[in-house]
Structures are given as structure tokens and as C-alpha cells.
Amino acid sequence: MSRLLALLLTLLALAVPATAQDLNADFRRWLDQSLWPEASAAGVSRATFDAAFAGMAPDLTLPELNLGGGDGPAIDQSEFRSPALYFNESSIARLVADGRRHLSTWSQTLAAIEQRYGVSRGILVAIWGRESAYGAASIPHNAIVTLATHAFIGRRPAAFRAELIAALRILQRGDVAPSRMMSSWAGGLGQPQFLPSAFLQYAVDFDGDGRADIWDSVPDTLASIANYLARHGWDGTRGWGLEVSLPASVPCMLEGEHQPIPLATWQNLGVTPADGTAFTRPGNTLYHLVMPAGRLGPAFLVTPNFYVLKDYNQSDLYALFVGALADRMTLDDRPFRTAWRDIGHFSHADVQAMQRRLIGMGYDVGGADGLIGYRTRIAIGDWQTRSGLPVTCFPDAGLIAALR
């Protein structure tokens, strides 16, 4: 019996490295037979290609992989997180204090970037702070390993394959050595967290050393962010928006990018700045209503610049965070006047089930993605109105249960 047990343990020990060896062999074949022809057609030399993948094996610790014929570990989206958690005051206070120091340290560089690209320095520093804590955050992954793993055995291989080819083109250009091309688990590069395709389009050499370096050069990082925003339509003559007081009589279903409304109309509806000041823009200026938590949180009137920030990261909360952080660094360091209310607990799957129910009733919620975007919020508000319920334009545990 003991000899049999020892034999079984030996066989098990041999089986694990054999599996890894098989995977690595498949990976090398994939590189040579599938990826190399595409990289070569994109202008990547064999020397650059071989240097990038020398000694490389897939990183099986990454999330969002397909392993063993099924889905690998995924980013945890099981529990909905209240928008209030996104605006942790102690974290924001640190970013404000550090951001003000960077505004002073890099004032001349920021002035030159503002002049060239027309993007305000507060917005640039806020994005820098949000993405990488002004370059202090750990960016732990080798980008080529990360992108190659996702392209080889990830859940979105086509998207990552395109980004991997773009990353190889960056190496071919000589902007960064393979060992310095660090990224997030999803392939976001350097201090501004550009995907490789965005790097190729928007990264600039602002310090004049001949390389667009978003890993170690602050001028290049800030100018690259500015170039991205400018080329996505940033209007330097206006800000991003402001918090407002929204009377109960104003329907929260007026929210959304597709519903621009003149400022004079908002004023006639009784909307005022939340800080008690007066609007300063002409009455024909178009503003959009944004309520990330419906009536369970603050309301904002935003300009098209808000949606340029969303081009950088497709999240209302992200764009709002950046705009608010910029204001707190450069104008008035105060939290939002209206508090975020307790929303309760429900899961990502709960939201998807609610969205599918709303879709079944004919509502356009933007897809059953489990995210509570403005189309989902509008649909909730309309359903609440038709059902004779208090209109919040946002789910809570009770509404989730009613719409499952």
C-alpha cells in the first residue's frame, strides 16, 4: 500500500509540470505560427519580436482567463458598490494635497501644455492622480506578458491581440525597453494608463528627449493626457460642469448625454448651483443632467467636456471624480454639498436580471451589462412613475426584488 501511494504521488507530481510544459509549448507555437506573421505585417522586426518574448511563459495569475476549457478567475463584480465608496474622503484629501504640490512643482510645464493643447492644468493633474497617484502607484505587470497571456488564453482574445500588436509596435519605435513597459493587469500602460493603441495615437514627447515616455517622464505623461483630451474634443473655454440643487419637481428622467437642455430652461425649472452662487454662462449654453445615484445622491449639470472625460474612461463616476478633484485642487476644497444616501446591497447579477426585465417591457437600458448607467436609471424612473412609486431613478434592494 505504501509503495502504491508513493507511486501515485510521484505520478501526480510529474503531471503538473507536464501540463505547464504543454501549455508553454502551445504558447510558443502560437507566437511563432499565429502572432509572428501578423506582427511582421505590422512592421515589427524579428529581432524586436524575439527580444520581447525571450523566455516568456503565460502569466496564469491574471484574472479574466479561460483555463481548462472554462472561465478562469474574473474581476469581482459580485456586489454592487455604492457610488459613495468611489468618493472616499480621506483618499480624495490626500490626492488634493499631493495634487496641489504637483501643480506648484510643474507649473511651468503645465502652463506650456495648457498653451499648446487648451486643456486646464487641474484636469490634467486630476487624471494623473486618479490613474497612478501622480506616478507613485505600483504598476506591477510586464505589459508584453500581460497582453500576450490575454491574447492567448483570455476571455477577450481579439481585443488583447490588437493591443499586443500595438505594444510590439511601441517597442519597434524604441520609446521604451521591454523590461520597462509595465502595465496594469488589463494592459494599461504607465502613469496615464493608456492602452497601447492609445499610446500610438496620443503619446507625445514633451521633454524633448526623442521618446514618448509615459513611465518615467512627467512632462510626457501630462502632455499625452492633454493631447488625448484635445483630440477628443475638449473645449478649453468651459469647464466640465458643477453640482446643482435639483427641485423635486424636475424629473430625474431628464438625465443623459442625449438630452442637452439650455441653461435658461434649467433656471426656469428652478435648478441652481449647489454652492448658492449664480450661473455665469449665457442662457443658451447647453447642459446635461447627470445623477449617478438618481435622487439618492448629488445632481450635476455638465458640459460636453464631461463626455470627453468619459472617452478617457467610460464611467460617469470616473468623469465626476476627475472633475471634482480638479475643482478641489484649483478652486474650492469642499466635498459635494449633497450626500450619497445608503443604497443597500445587491449583486451584479441582480442588476442584470432587473435590466433584462426592463428590456422585456420595452425599455432601452443600453444592454443587460449589470452596470447602472444613465439609460438604466431613466428606465427605472419611468417604470417607477408608471407604477405610482416614489421616483428615484435608481434601484434599491426592494426595487431589485420587484423587477426580478
C-alpha positions in Angstrom: 0.0 0.0 0.0 2.8 2.5 0.9 4.6 1.7 -2.4 1.3 2.3 -4.3 0.7 5.6 -2.5 4.3 6.7 -3.3 3.8 5.8 -7.0 0.6 7.8 -7.1 2.2 10.8 -5.5 5.1 10.6 -8.0 2.7 10.5 -10.9 0.8 13.5 -9.6 4.0 15.5 -9.2 5.0 14.7 -12.8 1.6 15.6 -14.1 1.6 19.2 -13.0 4.8 20.3 -14.8 3.8 18.3 -17.9 0.6 20.3 -18.1 2.5 23.6 -17.7 5.0 22.4 -20.3 2.2 21.5 -22.7 0.7 25.0 -22.2 4.0 26.7 -22.7 4.7 24.7 -25.8 1.3 25.7 -27.2 2.1 29.3 -26.3 5.4 29.2 -28.2 3.7 27.6 -31.3 1.0 30.3 -31.1 3.7 33.0 -31.0 5.6 31.7 -34.0 2.8 30.4 -36.2 -0.1 32.8 -35.4 1.2 36.0 -33.9 4.6 36.5 -35.7 3.1 36.8 -39.2 0.7 39.5 -38.0 3.4 41.3 -36.1 5.7 41.2 -39.1 3.0 42.6 -41.4 2.6 45.5 -38.8 6.3 46.4 -39.2 7.8 44.6 -36.2 11.2 43.2 -36.9 12.2 39.6 -35.9 14.8 40.9 -33.5 12.2 43.1 -31.7 9.7 40.2 -31.6 12.3 37.7 -30.3 13.5 40.1 -27.6 10.0 40.9 -26.4 9.1 37.2 -25.9 12.5 35.8 -24.8 12.0 33.2 -22.1 8.3 34.2 -21.7 5.5 32.0 -20.4 1.9 33.0 -19.9 1.0 34.6 -16.5 -1.7 32.3 -15.1 -2.3 34.5 -12.1 -4.1 37.1 -14.2 -7.9 37.5 -14.0 -10.3 37.0 -16.9 -8.5 33.9 -18.3 -10.1 30.8 -19.9 -8.3 27.8 -18.2 -9.1 24.1 -18.5 -11.9 24.7 -21.1 -13.9 27.1 -18.8 -13.8 30.6 -17.5 -10.9 31.5 -15.3 -11.0 33.8 -12.3 -12.8 37.1 -13.0 -12.6 40.5 -11.5 -15.0 40.5 -8.6 -18.2 42.3 -9.7 -20.5 40.3 -7.5 -21.5 43.1 -5.1 -22.7 46.5 -6.2 -20.6 49.2 -4.7 -22.4 52.4 -3.7 -21.2 55.5 -5.5 -20.3 56.9 -2.1 -17.4 54.4 -1.8 -15.9 55.8 -5.0 -15.5 59.2 -3.3 -13.7 58.2 -0.1 -13.0 61.5 1.5 -9.6 60.5 3.1 -8.3 59.3 -0.3 -9.5 62.4 -2.0 -8.0 64.7 0.6 -4.6 63.0 0.0 -5.0 63.4 -3.7 -5.9 67.1 -3.3 -2.9 67.8 -1.1 -0.4 65.9 -3.3 -2.0 67.4 -6.4 -1.5 71.0 -5.2 2.2 70.2 -4.7 2.5 68.9 -8.2 0.6 71.9 -9.6 3.3 74.1 -8.0 6.3 71.9 -8.9 5.2 71.5 -12.5 3.6 74.9 -13.0 5.8 76.0 -15.9 5.4 72.7 -17.7 1.7 72.8 -17.2 1.5 76.3 -18.5 3.2 75.3 -21.7 0.9 72.2 -22.1 -2.2 74.4 -21.5 -1.0 76.8 -24.2 -0.4 74.0 -26.7 -3.4 71.8 -26.1 -6.0 74.1 -24.4 -6.7 71.7 -21.5 -6.7 73.1 -18.0 -3.9 72.0 -15.7 -6.3 71.0 -12.9 -7.9 68.4 -15.2 -4.5 67.0 -16.3 -3.2 66.6 -12.8 -6.5 65.1 -11.6 -6.4 62.4 -14.3 -2.7 61.8 -13.4 -3.7 61.5 -9.7 -6.6 59.2 -10.4 -4.7 56.9 -12.7 -1.5 56.4 -10.9 -1.4 58.6 -7.7 0.9 61.0 -9.6 3.2 58.2 -10.7 3.6 56.8 -7.2 1.2 53.8 -7.6 2.6 50.4 -8.3 2.3 49.3 -11.9 3.2 45.7 -11.4 2.8 43.8 -14.6 5.1 43.4 -17.7 2.9 44.6 -20.5 4.0 42.1 -23.1 3.5 39.2 -20.8 0.1 40.5 -19.7 -1.2 41.3 -23.2 0.2 38.0 -24.7 -1.5 36.0 -21.9 -4.8 37.6 -22.5 -4.5 37.3 -26.3 -3.6 33.6 -26.0 -6.0 32.3 -23.3 -8.1 35.3 -22.2 -11.8 35.9 -22.4 -11.4 38.7 -25.0 -8.6 37.4 -27.2 -9.3 39.6 -30.2 -9.2 42.9 -28.3 -6.0 41.9 -26.5 -4.3 40.6 -29.6 -4.8 44.0 -31.3 -3.3 45.7 -28.2 -0.4 43.3 -28.2 0.5 44.1 -31.8 0.3 47.8 -30.8 2.6 47.2 -27.9 5.1 45.5 -30.2 5.0 48.5 -32.5 5.9 50.7 -29.5 8.9 48.5 -28.8 9.8 48.7 -32.5 9.7 52.5 -32.3 12.1 52.5 -29.4 10.1 54.5 -26.9 10.6 52.0 -24.1 12.6 48.9 -23.4 10.6 45.6 -22.9 11.7 45.5 -19.3 10.3 49.0 -18.6 7.0 48.5 -20.4 4.9 48.0 -17.2 1.1 47.9 -17.2 -2.0 47.1 -15.1 -3.5 43.6 -15.3 -5.6 44.8 -18.2 -2.7 46.3 -20.2 -3.0 50.0 -19.2 0.5 51.5 -19.7 2.4 53.7 -17.4 1.3 56.7 -15.4 -1.7 57.7 -17.6 -2.8 54.1 -18.1 -3.0 54.3 -21.9 -3.8 51.1 -23.8 -1.0 50.5 -26.4 -3.3 51.6 -29.2 -3.9 54.9 -27.4 -0.2 55.3 -26.8 0.5 55.1 -30.5 -2.2 57.7 -31.3 -1.8 60.2 -28.4 1.5 59.8 -26.5 3.9 62.7 -27.1 7.5 63.6 -26.4 7.2 66.9 -24.5 10.5 66.9 -22.7 12.4 66.8 -25.9 14.5 63.6 -25.4 13.2 62.0 -28.6 10.9 59.4 -26.8 7.3 59.5 -25.7 7.9 58.2 -22.2 4.7 57.8 -20.0 6.5 55.6 -17.5 9.2 58.0 -16.2 8.7 61.4 -17.7 6.1 63.7 -16.0 6.1 66.2 -18.9 5.4 63.4 -21.4 2.7 61.9 -19.2 0.8 65.2 -18.7 1.2 66.3 -22.3 0.0 62.9 -23.5 -3.1 63.2 -21.4 -3.7 66.7 -22.8 -3.3 65.5 -26.4 -5.8 62.7 -25.8 -8.4 65.1 -24.4 -7.8 67.8 -27.0 -8.2 65.3 -29.9 -11.4 64.0 -28.3 -12.9 67.5 -28.4 -12.0 69.2 -25.1 -13.2 72.8 -25.2 -10.8 75.0 -23.2 -13.3 77.8 -22.9 -15.5 76.0 -20.5 -15.3 73.6 -17.5 -16.7 70.2 -17.0 -19.8 71.1 -15.0 -21.0 71.8 -11.5 -23.1 70.3 -8.7 -26.7 71.7 -8.6 -29.7 71.7 -6.4 -32.5 69.9 -8.2 -36.1 70.6 -7.2 -38.3 67.6 -6.6 -40.5 68.9 -9.5 -37.7 68.3 -12.0 -37.9 64.8 -13.4 -34.7 62.8 -12.9 -35.5 61.2 -16.3 -34.2 64.3 -17.9 -30.7 62.9 -17.4 -28.3 61.8 -20.1 -25.9 62.6 -22.9 -28.8 62.6 -25.4 -30.8 65.3 -23.7 -28.9 68.7 -23.8 -31.0 71.5 -22.4 -30.3 75.3 -22.5 -29.3 76.8 -19.2 -32.2 79.2 -19.3 -34.6 76.2 -19.3 -32.9 74.7 -16.3 -33.1 78.0 -14.5 -36.8 78.3 -15.3 -37.2 74.8 -13.7 -35.6 76.1 -10.5 -32.2 74.5 -10.8 -29.5 76.4 -9.0 -25.8 75.9 -8.2 -25.5 73.8 -5.1 -23.0 76.3 -3.5 -25.6 79.1 -3.5 -23.9 81.2 -6.2 -25.4 82.1 -9.6 -24.8 80.6 -13.0 -22.4 82.7 -15.1 -22.9 81.2 -18.5 -25.3 82.6 -21.2 -28.8 81.2 -21.1 -28.4 79.4 -24.4 -25.5 77.3 -23.1 -26.4 73.6 -23.3 -26.0 71.5 -20.2 -26.7 67.8 -19.5 -28.1 66.5 -16.2 -26.1 63.7 -14.6 -27.3 61.9 -11.5 -25.0 58.9 -10.8 -27.2 57.7 -8.0 -30.5 59.2 -9.2 -32.2 61.0 -6.3 -30.2 59.0 -3.8 -27.2 61.3 -4.4 -26.0 64.6 -5.7 -27.0 66.0 -9.1 -24.8 67.8 -11.7 -25.2 69.9 -14.8 -22.3 69.1 -17.1 -20.9 70.4 -20.4 -19.7 68.3 -23.3 -16.3 68.2 -21.7 -17.7 65.8 -19.2 -18.2 63.3 -22.0 -14.7 63.9 -23.2 -13.6 62.7 -19.8 -15.8 59.7 -20.3 -13.9 59.0 -23.5 -10.9 58.5 -21.3 -12.8 56.1 -19.0 -16.4 55.1 -19.8 -17.8 55.8 -16.3 -19.9 58.6 -15.0 -18.3 58.2 -11.6 -14.8 58.4 -13.1 -15.5 61.6 -15.1 -17.2 63.1 -12.0 -14.2 62.2 -9.8 -11.7 63.8 -12.1 -13.8 67.0 -12.5 -14.4 67.3 -8.7 -10.8 66.6 -7.9 -9.6 69.3 -10.3 -12.0 71.8 -8.8 -10.9 70.9 -5.2 -7.3 71.4 -6.2 -7.7 74.6 -8.0 -10.9 76.3 -6.7 -12.8 75.2 -3.5 -11.7 72.2 -1.5 -15.1 71.1 -0.3 -16.9 67.8 -0.7 -20.2 67.6 -2.6 -23.0 69.5 -0.8 -25.4 66.7 -1.2 -24.6 63.4 0.5 -24.8 60.0 -1.1 -27.6 58.0 0.6 -27.3 54.4 1.6 -28.4 52.3 -1.3 -28.4 48.8 0.3 -26.9 45.6 -1.1 -27.5 43.8 -4.3 -25.3 42.0 -6.8 -24.1 42.5 -10.3 -26.3 39.6 -11.3 -29.3 41.2 -9.6 -28.8 44.3 -11.8 -28.6 42.2 -14.9 -31.8 40.4 -14.0 -33.5 43.8 -13.4 -32.2 45.1 -16.8 -33.5 42.0 -18.6 -36.9 42.5 -17.1 -36.9 46.2 -18.2 -35.8 45.2 -21.7 -38.7 42.7 -21.8 -41.0 45.6 -21.0 -39.7 47.6 -24.0 -37.1 49.8 -22.2 -33.8 50.7 -23.7 -31.3 50.2 -20.9 -28.2 50.1 -23.0 -27.9 46.3 -22.6 -28.0 43.9 -19.6 -24.4 44.6 -18.6 -25.0 44.8 -14.8 -24.0 48.5 -14.8 -26.4 51.2 -13.7 -25.8 53.7 -16.5 -28.0 56.6 -17.3 -30.2 54.6 -19.7 -31.0 52.1 -16.9 -31.6 55.0 -14.5 -34.0 56.7 -16.9 -35.9 53.4 -17.4 -36.2 52.8 -13.7 -37.5 56.3 -13.2 -40.1 55.8 -16.0 -41.2 52.4 -14.5 -41.5 54.0 -11.0 -43.6 56.8 -12.4 -45.9 54.4 -14.3 -46.2 52.2 -11.1 -47.1 55.1 -8.9 -43.9 54.6 -6.8 -41.6 57.3 -5.4 -39.3 58.2 -8.4 -35.7 57.8 -7.6 -34.2 56.8 -10.9 -32.0 54.3 -9.1 -32.5 50.8 -7.7 -32.5 49.7 -4.1 -32.9 46.2 -2.8 -36.7 46.4 -2.8 -36.9 47.6 -6.4 -34.4 44.9 -7.5 -36.8 42.3 -5.9 -39.8 43.9 -7.6 -38.2 43.8 -11.1 -36.6 40.3 -11.0 
